[in-house]
Amino acid sequence: MPHPRRQGAALRHRLAELRGPDVPAKALDARALAALAANPGCARRAVLDGAGVDKTRLADALGSPSAFGQSQFALTRGNAFEARVKADGGAELVRLAHRKLDPGAEPPERAAVPDLSASGPEGRAARTALALREAVEAGGWTLLDHPMLALDVAGSPAFLEPDAVVVHPDGSWTVVEIKSFPMLDGSADPAKVGAAARQAAVYVLALEDVAARLDPAPRVRHRILLVCPKDFSNLPAASAVDVRKQRAVTRRQLARLTRIEDIVDALPEGTCFSPELPAAELTAAVEAVPATYAPECLSACELAFHCRERSRAAGAVTSLGRAVRAELGGLTTVGAVLSAARGETGDPADPAVAALRRAARLRAEALATADAAGAATAEVAPCP
């Protein structure tokens, strides 16, 4: 059996080959991990993200440009708001954490802000882990600005950078999410809050991995601090958001992901996803990895337009949505569904087949009734 370290080095070398010569890896962030966990059956996304492939460039090279992502204006506005929230050593941010999450603790006079700079993501992750341990030992309030966390995803490490982590005087840790969408009268858009919660749940999981290596393990709080602009101003407002549900779903779905080495081993020799390749060769490489497309991918994946086109061309029922796919059992194509509904194929004892045939009969009866009613009306209609 290969030594685990050598096996890991061989996998990293193979992933670099898949990415292409001299093509830098695109790091996974929490937003990408939340989307990856939402579709754990998609081997294509798993291997492309694991190899660090830039899916935006890949989609452009395939001729299906992506409309996914934030505008430059939104990024600029978000960065400006974050800088305001963290001004003066993050004093306002820590006060919000005290007021919303830990009012019984001693009021923060001045939070410690350790230097987290180090060489490379591995070095920054190690420096973050050390700073967290030192903050627990020191007590008091500590603010970690853009710490680096590592999370194992399908056999490959993903390095994550939350906006901030607050260490409370009791040694517990809180994830801070800073967003630029407004909080009106104390509440924000539920869909945007939900997306922020799913993203923060990934950070909570990564923090729990760090805490598990300490003795005793500090408590990672399951209520995160969401900071947004108050009403239409640039002043910060905060809300405590419970992410236990999102955390449980994300952990379960990440655990179900097919391990990347299993997917890589099944790929043809010489497979490469470099955007510099000819379109035909690149398309063949992408199609060598199975995808599981669903309409939900349009809001989460850069390759959604390409996969939707292929899914529709193949007549896959997943293009109609996961709920439809779940109702159809073993019928995986639109052609098979229509054939079963017409009584040409399918087992009559199959509940999905029986439901389709009943629906087809009801439709035929309804159309016949409508045609008969239309003919009767035409017969009695007076001549103009």
C-alpha positions in Angstrom: 0.0 0.0 0.0 1.4 3.4 -0.9 2.5 5.7 1.9 -0.2 8.3 2.6 2.2 11.2 2.1 3.4 9.8 -1.2 -0.1 9.1 -2.3 -1.1 12.7 -1.5 1.8 14.1 -3.4 0.9 11.9 -6.4 -2.7 13.1 -6.3 -1.6 16.8 -6.2 0.7 16.1 -9.2 -2.1 14.5 -11.1 -4.5 17.4 -10.3 -1.8 19.8 -11.5 -1.6 17.9 -14.8 -5.4 18.1 -15.1 -5.3 21.9 -14.6 -2.7 22.3 -17.3 1.0 23.2 -17.5 1.9 26.4 -15.8 -1.8 27.1 -15.0 -2.1 28.4 -11.4 -4.7 26.8 -9.2 -7.8 28.7 -8.3 -8.5 28.4 -4.6 -11.8 27.2 -3.4 -13.7 29.6 -1.2 -16.7 29.1 1.1 -19.1 30.2 -1.6 -17.8 27.5 -4.0 -17.9 24.9 -1.2 -21.5 25.8 -0.4 -22.4 25.3 -4.0 -20.4 22.1 -4.2 -22.1 20.7 -1.2 -25.5 21.5 -2.7 -24.8 19.1 -5.5 -22.7 16.3 -4.1 -23.5 13.9 -6.9 -21.7 16.1 -9.6 -18.4 14.5 -10.2 -17.5 17.2 -12.8 -17.7 20.0 -10.2 -15.8 17.9 -7.6 -12.8 17.2 -9.8 -12.7 20.7 -11.4 -12.8 22.4 -8.0 -10.4 19.9 -6.5 -7.9 20.5 -9.3 -8.3 24.3 -8.9 -9.6 24.9 -12.4 -10.8 28.4 -13.2 -14.4 27.5 -14.3 -15.1 31.0 -15.5 -12.3 30.8 -18.0 -13.2 27.2 -18.8 -16.8 28.2 -19.6 -15.6 31.0 -21.9 -13.3 28.6 -23.7 -16.2 26.1 -24.2 -18.4 28.8 -25.8 -20.8 29.0 -22.9 -19.8 32.2 -20.9 -20.9 32.3 -17.3 -23.2 35.0 -15.9 -22.4 33.8 -12.4 -20.6 36.1 -9.9 -20.7 39.5 -8.3 -20.4 42.8 -10.2 -17.3 44.9 -9.8 -19.5 47.7 -8.2 -20.8 45.3 -5.6 -17.3 44.1 -4.8 -16.1 47.7 -4.4 -19.0 48.7 -2.2 -18.6 45.5 -0.1 -14.9 46.2 0.5 -15.5 49.8 1.5 -18.2 48.8 4.0 -15.9 46.0 5.4 -13.1 48.5 5.9 -15.4 50.9 7.8 -16.7 48.1 10.0 -13.1 47.0 10.9 -11.8 50.5 11.4 -10.1 51.4 14.7 -8.9 47.9 15.3 -12.4 46.4 14.8 -13.7 48.2 17.9 -17.2 48.5 16.6 -17.3 45.0 15.3 -16.3 43.6 18.7 -18.9 45.8 20.4 -21.6 44.3 18.0 -20.4 40.8 18.9 -20.7 41.6 22.6 -24.2 43.2 22.3 -25.7 40.6 20.0 -24.0 37.3 21.1 -22.4 37.7 24.6 -24.0 40.5 26.6 -23.1 38.8 29.9 -19.3 39.0 29.2 -17.1 41.8 30.2 -17.5 44.8 27.8 -14.7 45.0 25.2 -12.5 48.0 25.8 -9.8 47.1 23.3 -9.6 43.8 21.4 -6.4 42.2 20.5 -5.8 41.9 16.8 -2.9 39.5 16.1 -0.8 39.6 13.0 -1.8 36.6 10.8 0.7 37.2 7.9 2.7 34.1 6.8 4.0 32.6 3.6 1.4 30.7 1.5 -2.0 29.4 2.5 -0.5 26.5 4.6 1.6 29.0 6.5 -1.3 31.3 7.1 -3.5 28.4 8.3 -0.9 27.4 10.8 -0.5 31.0 12.0 -4.2 31.3 12.4 -4.4 28.1 14.5 -1.6 29.4 16.7 -3.3 32.8 17.1 -6.6 31.1 18.1 -4.8 29.0 20.7 -3.0 32.0 22.1 -6.2 34.0 22.2 -7.9 31.3 24.3 -5.0 31.1 26.7 -4.9 35.0 27.1 -8.6 35.5 27.7 -10.4 38.7 26.8 -11.6 39.7 23.4 -9.6 39.0 20.2 -10.4 39.8 16.6 -8.8 37.7 13.8 -9.0 39.8 10.6 -9.2 37.5 7.5 -7.9 34.3 9.2 -7.0 31.3 7.0 -8.7 28.0 7.7 -8.2 24.6 6.1 -11.0 22.1 5.4 -10.7 18.7 3.8 -13.0 18.4 0.8 -13.2 15.1 -1.0 -9.6 14.2 -0.1 -8.2 17.6 -1.0 -7.5 20.6 1.3 -9.5 23.7 0.7 -8.2 27.0 2.2 -10.9 29.4 3.4 -10.8 33.0 4.4 -13.7 34.3 6.5 -14.2 38.0 7.0 -13.3 37.7 10.7 -13.4 35.4 13.7 -14.0 36.8 17.2 -12.6 35.0 20.3 -14.8 35.7 23.4 -13.4 36.0 26.9 -14.7 32.5 27.7 -12.6 31.1 24.9 -15.4 30.4 22.5 -15.2 31.4 18.8 -17.6 33.2 16.5 -17.6 33.5 12.7 -18.3 37.0 11.4 -19.9 37.5 8.0 -19.8 41.1 6.6 -22.2 41.7 3.7 -23.1 44.8 1.7 -26.9 44.2 1.4 -28.9 46.4 3.7 -30.6 45.5 6.9 -33.9 47.3 6.9 -35.7 47.8 10.2 -33.6 45.1 11.7 -34.2 42.4 9.0 -32.6 41.6 5.7 -33.6 39.8 2.5 -34.2 36.1 3.7 -32.7 34.7 0.5 -29.5 36.7 1.0 -29.4 35.8 4.7 -29.8 32.2 3.8 -26.9 32.3 1.3 -24.7 34.0 4.0 -25.7 31.3 6.5 -24.7 28.5 4.2 -21.4 30.2 3.5 -20.8 30.8 7.2 -21.6 27.1 8.0 -18.5 26.1 5.9 -16.4 28.4 8.1 -17.9 26.9 11.2 -17.0 23.4 10.1 -13.4 24.5 9.4 -13.1 26.2 12.8 -14.4 23.0 14.4 -11.5 21.1 12.8 -9.1 23.6 14.3 -10.8 23.4 17.7 -10.6 19.6 17.7 -6.8 19.7 17.7 -6.7 21.7 20.9 -7.0 20.2 24.4 -9.5 21.1 25.8 -11.4 21.9 22.5 -12.8 25.5 22.6 -16.5 25.9 21.7 -17.3 27.1 18.2 -20.5 29.0 18.5 -23.3 28.0 16.1 -24.7 31.5 16.0 -22.7 33.7 13.6 -22.6 37.5 13.5 -24.0 38.9 10.3 -23.1 42.5 9.8 -24.8 44.6 7.1 -25.4 48.4 6.4 -28.2 49.8 8.5 -31.1 50.8 6.3 -29.7 52.8 3.4 -26.7 54.3 5.4 -23.1 53.0 5.6 -23.5 52.4 9.4 -23.1 48.8 10.5 -26.0 46.8 12.0 -25.7 43.2 13.2 -27.9 40.2 13.7 -27.2 36.8 15.3 -27.9 34.0 12.8 -28.2 30.3 13.9 -26.4 28.1 11.3 -26.9 24.7 13.0 -29.2 23.5 10.2 -26.9 24.7 7.4 -23.9 23.2 9.2 -25.4 19.8 9.6 -26.6 19.7 5.9 -23.2 20.9 4.7 -21.2 18.3 6.8 -23.5 15.5 5.6 -23.3 16.5 2.0 -19.5 17.0 2.0 -19.1 13.6 3.6 -21.0 12.1 0.7 -18.8 13.6 -2.0 -17.0 11.1 -4.2 -13.3 11.1 -3.4 -11.4 13.0 -6.1 -8.8 10.3 -6.6 -11.6 7.8 -7.6 -12.8 10.2 -10.3 -9.3 11.0 -11.5 -8.4 7.3 -11.8 -11.4 6.8 -14.1 -10.3 9.6 -16.5 -8.6 8.8 -19.8 -4.9 9.2 -19.9 -3.8 12.7 -20.9 -7.0 14.5 -19.9 -6.5 18.2 -19.4 -8.8 21.1 -18.7 -6.5 24.0 -19.7 -8.5 26.8 -21.4 -5.7 27.1 -23.9 -6.6 23.8 -25.6 -8.6 23.7 -28.8 -12.4 23.8 -28.2 -13.1 20.3 -29.4 -10.3 18.8 -27.3 -11.4 20.8 -24.2 -15.1 19.8 -24.7 -14.1 16.1 -24.9 -12.1 16.4 -21.7 -15.0 18.1 -19.8 -17.5 15.5 -21.1 -15.2 12.7 -19.8 -16.3 13.6 -16.3 -20.0 12.9 -15.5 -22.1 15.9 -14.5 -25.4 16.0 -12.6 -27.1 19.1 -13.9 -30.2 20.7 -12.2 -31.7 24.2 -12.7 -30.4 25.2 -9.3 -26.9 25.1 -10.8 -27.6 28.3 -12.7 -27.2 30.4 -9.6 -24.2 28.5 -8.2 -21.9 27.2 -11.0 -20.0 28.8 -13.8 -20.4 25.8 -16.1 -24.2 25.7 -15.7 -25.0 27.0 -19.2 -22.7 24.4 -20.8 -24.1 21.5 -18.7 -27.7 22.7 -19.3 -27.2 22.5 -23.0 -25.7 19.0 -22.8 -28.5 17.9 -20.4 -31.2 19.1 -22.7 -29.6 17.5 -25.8 -29.5 14.2 -24.0 -33.1 14.5 -22.9 -32.1 14.1 -19.2 -35.0 14.6 -16.8 -32.6 16.4 -14.3 -32.9 19.4 -16.6 -36.5 19.7 -15.3 -35.4 19.9 -11.7 -34.4 17.5 -8.9 -38.0 17.2 -7.6 -39.2 15.9 -11.0 -36.2 13.6 -11.2 -37.0 12.2 -7.7 -40.6 11.4 -8.7 -39.7 9.5 -11.9 -37.6 6.7 -10.3 -35.7 4.8 -12.9 -36.9 6.9 -15.8 -33.9 9.1 -16.5 -34.7 10.6 -20.0 -37.7 12.5 -21.3 -38.0 9.9 -24.1 -38.3 7.1 -21.6 -41.0 9.1 -19.7 -43.1 9.7 -22.8 -42.8 6.1 -23.9 -43.9 4.9 -20.5 -46.8 7.3 -20.5 -48.0 5.9 -23.9 -47.8 2.4 -22.6 -45.0 1.4 -25.0 -42.4 0.6 -22.4 -42.1 0.3 -18.6 -43.3 -2.0 -15.9 -47.0 -1.4 -15.0 -46.2 -2.3 -11.4 -43.7 0.6 -11.2 -45.5 3.4 -9.3 -43.9 6.1 -11.5 -45.0 4.3 -14.7 -48.5 3.7 -13.3 -48.8 7.4 -12.4 -47.6 8.5 -15.8 -50.2 6.3 -17.6 -53.0 7.5 -15.4 -52.0 11.1 -16.1 -51.9 10.3 -19.8 -55.4 8.8 -19.7 -56.8 11.8 -17.8 -55.2 14.2 -20.3 -56.7 12.3 -23.2 -60.1 12.3 -21.6 -59.9 16.0 -20.9 -58.9 16.8 -24.5 -61.7 14.6 -25.9 -64.3 16.3 -23.7 -63.0 19.7 -24.8 -63.1 18.7 -28.4 -66.7 17.4 -28.1 -67.8 20.6 -26.3 -66.2 22.7 -29.1 -67.9 20.7 -31.8 -71.3 21.0 -30.1 -70.9 24.7 -29.8 -70.0 25.0 -33.4 -73.2 23.1 -34.5 -75.6 25.4 -32.5 -73.8 28.6 -33.3 -76.1 30.9 -35.4 -74.9 31.8 -38.9 -73.6 35.3 -39.2 
